[in-house]
Amino acid sequence: MLKIGIINVTGYAGAELARLLYNHPEARITSVTGRSEAGKPLAAVFPHLACYDLTVEPEIAGSVDFVFSALPHAASAQAVAPLVRAGVSVVDLSVDFRWRNAETYVEWYGNSHPAPDLLPRAAYGLTELNRDAVRASKLIANPGCYPESALLALAPAVKAGSIGPDIIVDSKSGVSGAGRGLALQTHFGEAAESVSAYALEGHFHLPEMVQELARMWPQAEADLEAGQPPSPKVTFTPHLIPMTRGILSTCYAPLMPGRLPAGEAAGPAVRDLYHEFYAGEPFVKVVDAPPATKHTRGNNMCLVYPTVDTRTERLVVVSVLDNLVKGAAGQAIQNMNAMLGLPETLGLDAPAVYP
């Protein structure tokens, strides 16, 4: 039985890790930490986790085989760096190891990276698109929830060379994506019965989307040889929706001439492309009708609906996932399973909660 530590169990993602790992047949949580609730029983902080007889501690206690970190950026890298250097396997749910270039970190956060020497050792943990690297690494950068929804929606078309570089990602997320910290915009009276866009000047998930799309871009090598960055340009607009969980992303991109059949045959052809790409994937399903966020509430699925707007010759893809499960804790456990050579579905194979 694997001994698991969770750093910052007191956030939404940390608590969701504890909930999902309770039924994992090969793992047992032995240590949990929290910066503000240290010394309290976990059940006192989260009554729904009364199944655990654990105390929230300031630091990981005892020896552990595997650690999840759900700390915010910078604090997470500082906490996990000694563990990684000591040989402990880690999945980091923060942004700290997602960007391959430490200069990007400085650009978006205004301070230097806490552990730049570990960036080359980190694998980007979108298992469906990077499985071999995940299996070979002991440090995983868990994807951001918005990028995961966009990348899973776009990857089949990008890899097939079916779309052009001008991509629009329009995403809606529930308030849990903002974390447990108090903020005026996520108070019930402010968020209820309203929808709002935010971060139009640039969301910190945008460079992650661009980075990973560029890695898949068919012309990436030719662009780099020509001294140009890989081609994709992404316009990303996130929105806050008055619900607790869930992300719905609608992605748009122009079709490349000649890559798909013309006219009404384009829609069935793109669906066939997506079905083939995700064949055998346990947690991505190509569906026959536009999905709703409730279809993935509480589970590790991402549902994808691709179609073609023949009037404008654009690909349109809708994806939905639970931002706390597939977009955070569930993806982290899927990564752990892959790293350890276990079936990726262990502890995660459950239907959605409905209604």
C-alpha positions as CSV (number, residue, x, y, z in Angstrom):
1,M,0.0,0.0,0.0
2,L,1.4,3.3,-1.1
3,K,1.9,6.0,1.6
4,I,0.5,9.3,0.3
5,G,1.1,12.8,1.5
6,I,-1.0,15.8,0.5
7,I,0.5,19.3,0.9
8,N,-2.3,21.8,1.5
9,V,-5.2,19.5,1.9
10,T,-7.3,22.5,3.1
11,G,-7.9,23.9,-0.4
12,Y,-10.6,22.6,-2.7
13,A,-8.1,20.6,-4.8
14,G,-6.5,19.1,-1.7
15,A,-9.8,18.1,-0.2
16,E,-10.9,16.6,-3.5
17,L,-7.7,14.5,-3.6
18,A,-8.5,13.2,-0.1
19,R,-12.1,12.3,-1.2
20,L,-11.0,10.5,-4.3
21,L,-8.1,8.6,-2.8
22,Y,-10.2,7.2,0.0
23,N,-11.4,4.4,-2.4
24,H,-8.0,3.9,-4.2
25,P,-7.1,0.2,-3.7
26,E,-3.3,0.8,-3.8
27,A,-3.0,4.1,-1.8
28,R,-3.4,5.2,1.7
29,I,-3.1,8.9,2.9
30,T,-0.7,9.0,5.9
31,S,0.1,12.7,6.1
32,V,-1.8,16.0,5.2
33,T,-0.7,19.6,5.7
34,G,-2.4,22.9,5.8
35,R,-1.1,26.4,6.4
36,S,-4.0,27.8,8.4
37,E,-5.6,24.7,9.9
38,A,-2.5,23.0,11.3
39,G,-3.2,21.1,14.5
40,K,-6.9,20.4,13.7
41,P,-8.4,17.0,12.9
42,L,-9.1,16.8,9.2
43,A,-12.7,16.0,10.0
44,A,-13.0,19.3,11.9
45,V,-11.9,21.2,8.8
46,F,-13.9,19.1,6.4
47,P,-16.8,17.2,8.0
48,H,-17.3,15.3,4.8
49,L,-13.9,13.7,5.3
50,A,-14.7,12.3,8.7
51,C,-13.8,8.9,7.2
52,Y,-10.1,9.9,7.9
53,D,-8.5,9.8,11.3
54,L,-5.8,12.4,10.3
55,T,-4.5,15.6,11.8
56,V,-3.6,18.5,9.6
57,E,0.1,19.2,10.1
58,P,2.4,22.1,9.2
59,E,4.8,19.8,7.2
60,I,4.7,16.3,5.8
61,A,5.3,13.9,8.7
62,G,7.0,10.5,8.4
63,S,8.1,8.8,5.3
64,V,5.9,8.8,2.2
65,D,6.0,7.2,-1.2
66,F,4.2,9.8,-3.1
67,V,3.3,13.5,-2.6
68,F,0.6,15.7,-4.1
69,S,1.1,19.5,-3.7
70,A,-2.0,21.7,-3.9
71,L,-0.3,24.9,-2.8
72,P,-0.4,28.1,-4.8
73,H,2.3,29.0,-7.2
74,A,5.8,29.7,-5.8
75,A,4.9,28.2,-2.4
76,S,4.4,24.9,-4.2
77,A,7.8,24.8,-5.9
78,Q,9.5,25.7,-2.6
79,A,7.7,22.9,-0.8
80,V,8.3,20.1,-3.3
81,A,11.8,20.9,-4.5
82,P,13.5,19.2,-1.5
83,L,11.2,16.2,-1.9
84,V,12.0,15.8,-5.6
85,R,15.7,16.2,-5.0
86,A,15.4,13.4,-2.3
87,G,13.8,11.1,-4.9
88,V,10.2,11.3,-3.8
89,S,7.6,11.2,-6.7
90,V,5.5,14.4,-6.8
91,V,2.5,15.7,-8.7
92,D,2.3,19.4,-8.4
93,L,-1.1,21.0,-9.0
94,S,0.2,24.5,-9.2
95,V,1.5,26.3,-12.3
96,D,5.1,26.2,-11.1
97,F,6.4,23.4,-13.3
98,R,4.0,23.7,-16.3
99,W,6.0,26.3,-18.2
100,R,9.2,25.1,-19.7
101,N,10.9,28.5,-19.8
102,A,11.7,30.2,-16.5
103,E,11.5,33.5,-18.3
104,T,7.7,33.0,-18.8
105,Y,7.4,32.6,-15.0
106,V,9.1,36.0,-14.5
107,E,6.9,37.6,-17.2
108,W,3.6,36.5,-15.7
109,Y,4.4,36.6,-12.0
110,G,7.1,39.2,-11.8
111,N,9.5,37.1,-9.7
112,S,12.1,34.4,-10.4
113,H,11.2,30.7,-10.4
114,P,11.9,29.1,-7.0
115,A,13.5,25.9,-8.5
116,P,14.4,26.5,-12.2
117,D,16.8,23.5,-12.1
118,L,13.8,21.2,-11.8
119,L,12.0,22.5,-14.9
120,P,13.7,20.1,-17.3
121,R,12.8,17.2,-15.1
122,A,9.1,18.0,-15.0
123,A,6.6,16.3,-17.4
124,Y,3.5,18.0,-18.4
125,G,0.7,15.8,-16.9
126,L,-2.0,15.7,-19.5
127,T,-1.8,12.0,-19.7
128,E,-3.8,11.5,-22.8
129,L,-1.4,13.6,-24.8
130,N,1.9,13.0,-23.0
131,R,1.6,9.5,-21.5
132,D,5.2,8.3,-22.2
133,A,6.7,11.3,-20.5
134,V,4.4,11.0,-17.5
135,R,5.3,7.4,-17.1
136,A,9.1,8.2,-17.2
137,S,9.1,11.1,-14.8
138,K,9.1,11.6,-11.0
139,L,7.9,15.2,-11.2
140,I,4.6,16.0,-12.9
141,A,3.2,19.4,-13.6
142,N,-0.6,18.8,-13.4
143,P,-2.4,20.8,-16.1
144,G,-4.5,23.9,-15.5
145,C,-8.2,23.3,-15.7
146,Y,-8.9,25.7,-18.5
147,P,-5.9,24.5,-20.6
148,E,-7.0,20.9,-20.1
149,S,-10.4,21.6,-21.5
150,A,-9.0,23.4,-24.5
151,L,-6.2,21.0,-25.3
152,L,-8.4,17.9,-25.2
153,A,-10.9,19.7,-27.4
154,L,-8.3,20.8,-30.0
155,A,-5.6,18.1,-30.0
156,P,-7.0,15.7,-32.6
157,A,-7.5,18.5,-35.1
158,V,-4.1,20.1,-34.4
159,K,-2.2,16.9,-34.7
160,A,-4.0,16.1,-38.0
161,G,-3.1,19.5,-39.4
162,S,-6.9,20.2,-40.0
163,I,-7.0,23.7,-38.6
164,G,-5.3,27.0,-39.0
165,P,-3.3,28.9,-36.3
166,D,-5.9,31.5,-35.3
167,I,-7.7,29.8,-32.4
168,I,-10.4,31.1,-30.1
169,V,-11.1,29.5,-26.7
170,D,-14.2,30.7,-24.9
171,S,-14.5,29.1,-21.5
172,K,-17.0,29.2,-18.6
173,S,-16.1,28.0,-15.1
174,G,-17.8,27.6,-11.7
175,V,-16.7,29.6,-8.7
176,S,-14.7,26.8,-7.1
177,G,-12.0,27.5,-9.8
178,A,-11.2,30.6,-7.8
179,G,-10.3,28.5,-4.7
180,R,-11.5,28.8,-1.1
181,G,-10.1,32.3,-0.4
182,L,-12.6,35.0,0.1
183,A,-13.1,37.4,-2.8
184,L,-15.8,39.9,-3.5
185,Q,-16.5,38.6,-7.1
186,T,-17.2,35.0,-5.9
187,H,-19.5,36.0,-3.0
188,F,-23.0,34.6,-3.6
189,G,-24.6,38.0,-3.8
190,E,-22.1,39.1,-6.5
191,A,-21.9,35.9,-8.6
192,A,-25.5,34.6,-8.5
193,E,-27.8,35.2,-11.4
194,S,-24.9,36.8,-13.4
195,V,-22.2,35.8,-15.9
196,S,-19.0,37.8,-16.3
197,A,-15.9,37.7,-18.4
198,Y,-12.6,38.4,-16.7
199,A,-8.8,38.5,-17.4
200,L,-9.3,39.8,-20.9
201,E,-5.9,41.4,-20.7
202,G,-4.3,38.0,-20.3
203,H,-5.1,35.0,-18.1
204,F,-2.1,33.1,-16.6
205,H,-3.4,29.9,-18.3
206,L,-2.9,31.4,-21.7
207,P,0.8,30.7,-22.1
208,E,0.2,27.1,-21.0
209,M,-2.3,26.6,-23.8
210,V,0.0,28.2,-26.4
211,Q,3.0,26.2,-25.2
212,E,1.3,22.9,-25.5
213,L,-0.5,23.6,-28.7
214,A,2.8,24.7,-30.2
215,R,4.4,21.3,-29.2
216,M,1.7,19.5,-31.2
217,W,1.7,21.9,-34.1
218,P,2.5,20.0,-37.4
219,Q,4.7,22.8,-38.7
220,A,6.5,23.4,-35.4
221,E,9.9,22.0,-36.5
222,A,9.8,23.8,-39.8
223,D,8.9,27.1,-38.0
224,L,11.8,26.6,-35.5
225,E,14.3,25.9,-38.3
226,A,13.2,29.1,-39.9
227,G,13.8,31.0,-36.7
228,Q,10.1,31.6,-36.1
229,P,8.1,30.5,-33.0
230,P,5.5,27.7,-33.7
231,S,2.4,29.1,-35.3
232,P,-0.7,28.9,-33.1
233,K,-2.2,32.2,-31.9
234,V,-4.8,31.8,-29.1
235,T,-7.5,34.3,-28.0
236,F,-8.7,33.0,-24.6
237,T,-11.7,34.5,-22.8
238,P,-12.7,33.0,-19.4
239,H,-16.0,33.6,-17.8
240,L,-17.4,33.1,-14.3
241,I,-20.6,31.2,-14.1
242,P,-22.8,31.0,-10.8
243,M,-22.3,27.3,-10.2
244,T,-19.9,25.4,-7.9
245,R,-18.2,23.0,-10.3
246,G,-17.5,22.6,-14.0
247,I,-15.9,24.1,-17.1
248,L,-17.5,24.3,-20.5
249,S,-15.1,25.4,-23.3
250,T,-16.1,26.2,-26.9
251,C,-13.1,26.3,-29.2
252,Y,-13.1,27.8,-32.7
253,A,-10.5,27.5,-35.5
254,P,-10.5,27.9,-39.3
255,L,-10.3,24.7,-41.3
256,M,-7.2,24.2,-43.4
257,P,-8.1,23.8,-47.1
258,G,-8.2,20.3,-48.4
259,R,-7.8,18.5,-45.1
260,L,-11.4,17.6,-44.6
261,P,-14.2,16.8,-47.1
262,A,-16.1,19.9,-48.3
263,G,-19.6,20.8,-47.3
264,E,-21.9,18.6,-45.2
265,A,-19.4,15.7,-45.2
266,A,-17.0,17.7,-43.1
267,G,-18.9,17.2,-39.9
268,P,-18.9,13.4,-40.0
269,A,-15.3,13.3,-41.1
270,V,-14.1,15.4,-38.1
271,R,-16.2,13.3,-35.7
272,D,-14.5,10.2,-37.2
273,L,-11.1,11.9,-36.6
274,Y,-11.9,12.5,-33.0
275,H,-13.3,9.0,-32.3
276,E,-10.1,7.5,-33.8
277,F,-7.8,9.8,-31.8
278,Y,-9.5,9.1,-28.4
279,A,-10.2,5.4,-29.0
280,G,-9.4,3.4,-25.9
281,E,-9.0,6.5,-23.7
282,P,-10.9,5.8,-20.5
283,F,-11.5,9.5,-19.5
284,V,-12.2,11.3,-22.8
285,K,-15.4,10.5,-24.6
286,V,-16.5,11.9,-28.0
287,V,-20.2,12.5,-27.7
288,D,-23.0,12.8,-30.3
289,A,-24.7,15.9,-28.8
290,P,-23.4,19.1,-27.1
291,P,-22.6,18.1,-23.5
292,A,-23.5,19.9,-20.3
293,T,-21.3,20.4,-17.2
294,K,-23.5,18.2,-15.1
295,H,-22.6,15.3,-17.3
296,T,-19.1,15.2,-15.7
297,R,-19.9,16.5,-12.2
298,G,-17.8,14.7,-9.7
299,N,-16.0,12.4,-12.1
300,N,-12.8,12.3,-14.1
301,M,-14.3,12.4,-17.6
302,C,-13.9,15.0,-20.3
303,L,-16.7,15.0,-22.9
304,V,-15.9,16.4,-26.3
305,Y,-18.3,17.3,-29.1
306,P,-16.6,18.3,-32.4
307,T,-18.6,19.8,-35.4
308,V,-18.0,22.0,-38.4
309,D,-19.7,25.3,-39.2
310,T,-19.8,24.9,-43.0
311,R,-20.9,28.5,-43.5
312,T,-17.7,29.9,-42.1
313,E,-15.5,26.8,-42.6
314,R,-14.6,26.7,-39.0
315,L,-14.1,23.8,-36.6
316,V,-16.2,24.2,-33.4
317,V,-15.5,21.9,-30.5
318,V,-17.3,21.9,-27.1
319,S,-15.7,20.2,-24.1
320,V,-16.9,19.8,-20.5
321,L,-15.1,18.6,-17.4
322,D,-15.2,19.0,-13.6
323,N,-12.6,21.6,-12.8
324,L,-11.9,19.9,-9.4
325,V,-11.6,16.4,-10.7
326,K,-10.4,16.0,-14.3
327,G,-9.2,19.6,-14.1
328,A,-7.3,19.0,-10.9
329,A,-7.4,16.2,-8.3
330,G,-8.6,13.4,-10.6
331,Q,-6.0,14.2,-13.3
332,A,-3.4,14.2,-10.6
333,I,-4.4,10.7,-9.5
334,Q,-4.5,9.6,-13.1
335,N,-0.9,10.8,-13.4
336,M,0.1,9.0,-10.2
337,N,-1.3,5.8,-11.5
338,A,0.5,6.2,-14.8
339,M,3.8,7.1,-13.1
340,L,3.6,4.0,-10.9
341,G,2.6,1.6,-13.7
342,L,-0.9,1.1,-12.3
343,P,-4.1,1.1,-14.4
344,E,-5.0,4.8,-14.9
345,T,-8.6,4.1,-13.8
346,L,-7.8,3.0,-10.3
347,G,-9.8,5.1,-7.8
348,L,-11.3,7.1,-10.6
349,D,-13.8,4.9,-12.5
350,A,-17.1,6.4,-11.3
351,P,-20.1,7.9,-13.0
352,A,-21.0,11.6,-12.7
353,V,-23.2,12.9,-9.9
354,Y,-26.6,13.8,-11.3
355,P,-28.6,16.0,-11.0
